[in-house]
């Protein structure tokens, strides 16, 4: 039995896709992933199974097909951080799948910032309420650590800034890294105060707070 692959496809642009990841995609009979990710690999001519938050259905589909199909499960960034890998590792034995790492949006954002990030606090608003992590964020900032946040549609930079200011955070500089590696990428400096109440829609945005 060939293990199925959980493939990190990086932040978006193929220039940031590892060769081993592209090899796994090209060797697969079937690609599983979000519509956005699958669209990036339509030219490979593979059969696809779109993932629309239908996690139980996806895991059942993997169970039914993994012994007879060569499958690549596509996840954005790196599989080891807030991806489908948690669900996969809970359902399947370790010898049933192989993980191929990808370049994360954290890495690209801090490369754009030109700073190291080994001491920074990394948090994600994907799938969790910002209220659950705000104390960790405030404590990190108060101790002099930088905080890097993966924002989403609900907890966008305006909402996050408003919560931090309401909780007593002082003036902070912020960098917004949006649509990293895509043609429409933007990287801009601002502040928590300037973002407070901003209802602008951000696409795939990383928020760096110092």
N, C-alpha and C positions, 0 to 999 in steps of 0.2 A: 504494500500500500504506500503510495506517495503522499507525504504530508502536504496539506494545503498550506499556502503561504499567506501570512498577514504582512502586507507590503506598505511601508511608509513611503508615500509619494512626494513628500516635501511640501513646501509652502504653495506651490502652484506651477511655476514655470518649469519646463522640462530640463532647462540648464541646471536646475537644482535637484534633479532626480538621479540617485545613485545608479551606476551601470548595473549593479547586481539586482536592483529593483526592476529596471527595465527588462533585464533578462528574464526575471520571474514572470513578468507580465506577458512577454512575448511567448514564453513556453506554456502558458496556461491555456486551457480549453475554455474556461469560464472566468469572467471577472465579476466580482461583487463589490458594490460601493454606492455612494451617493450619486445622484444624477450628475452633479457638478464634476465629480471625479471621473465618472464613466465617460462623460462627454470629451474629456481630455484624451481618451484612448480609443475613440470610435474608429480611428484610422487603422487600428490593429486588427479589425474584423473579427472580434471575439463575440461569443454569446455573452450576454450580460444579465445580471440579476440586480435590479435597483434596490437600494436600501432607503426606505422612507420612515425611519424610526420604528419599523416593524420588526423589532429585535427577536421576539420568539419565533416568528416565521422564518427569519434569516437563519437562526441557529438550527431550526428543524431542517431547513433546506440544505445547510452544510452537512448535517448528520446523514441525510438521505443520499447525498451526492459525492461525499468526500472519498469514498473507496473506489469509485469508478471514473472520476473526473479529476483533471489537474486544475486546481482552483487557486486564484489569487484574490484575496480580500483586500481591497484598497482602502487605506485610511490616510487622511491628510496629516502633514507633519511627520512626527515620529510615533509609532504605535505604542510606545511606552508611556505616553502622557495623555490621559483623557481620550481614549479611543475605544474601539470595539474590542481591544485586546483583553480588557477585564472580563467581559462576557465570554469571550472565546476560551480563556484560560480557566474559567469556572465550569465550563461545560465539557471541555475535551481534555483528554490526557496529554501530557507534554509531548509525547512522540507523535501526536496526530497533526501537529502544525509546526511551522517554522516561521520565525519572526525576522523580517528584513527591516533594518532601521531606516529612518528618513531624516532629512534635515528639518528641524523644527522652526516654527515662526519665531520662537524665542531667540534662536541662534541668529537668524537673519536680522531681526529687529536690533539686536545688540551689535551686530556687525555694522549696521547702518549708523548706530550711535557711536561706534568706534571705542567701545568700552568692554572690559572683561565683566563677567557676570557670575562668577563662582560663589560670590557671597550674597547674591540677590535672593529675595523671596519670590518664588514663582507660584502664581495662583491662576485659577481658571474660573470663569463665570459660566462655563458651558455645563448645563445640567445641574447647577446648584445656585442657591440664593446668595447674593453678595453678603447678606446679613450673617451668614454662617461663617464667613471668613474675615469680616471687617476687623475684628479684634486682632487677628494675626497681622493684617495689613497695617493697622495703626501702631502696633507694637514694633514692627519692623522699621517703619518710618521714624518713629521716635528714637529708636536705637541707632539711627544713621544708615540703615540698610536701604538700598534701592528696591522697589517693588515692580514686578513685571506682571501684567494682568492680561489674560485672554478674555476679551469682552464678547458679548453677544447682543442680540437684538433687544432683549429686555434690559440687561445690565450693560448699556452702552457707556461710552466715556462721560456723557453728561450725567447719567444716573449715578455712576460710581463716584464722580466728583461731588455731587450733591450729598450723597451719604457720608462721605469722608468729612466734608466741611460741617455738616450737621452734627457729626460726632466729635467735633473739636479739632480737626486737623488744621495745622497752620499752613501758611503759604507754601505751595510746592510747585516746582517746575514739572511739566509733563511733556512727554514726546508721544505722538500718535503715529503708529506705523500701520498703514492701511493697504490692503491688497498687495502684500509683499510679493515681489518678483513678477507681478502682472504688469502689463503695459500701463495701467492706470495707477500704479503704486504712488503713494504719497507718504512723506515723512515730515512732520511739522512739529515745532515747539510751541507750547502754550502753557497755561496754568490751570490749577483746579478751579480758581475763581472764574476764569474765562469760560470754562466748560460747564459750570454749574447751570442746570436747567436747559442746556442745549439738547434739542430734540432731533438733531440731525441724524440721519441713518448712516451708519458706518458699516462697511463691508469687510469682514475678516480683519478685525482691528486688534492690534496689540498696543497696550497702554503702558508706558514706562513712567514711573513716578519717582522723583528724587527729592 
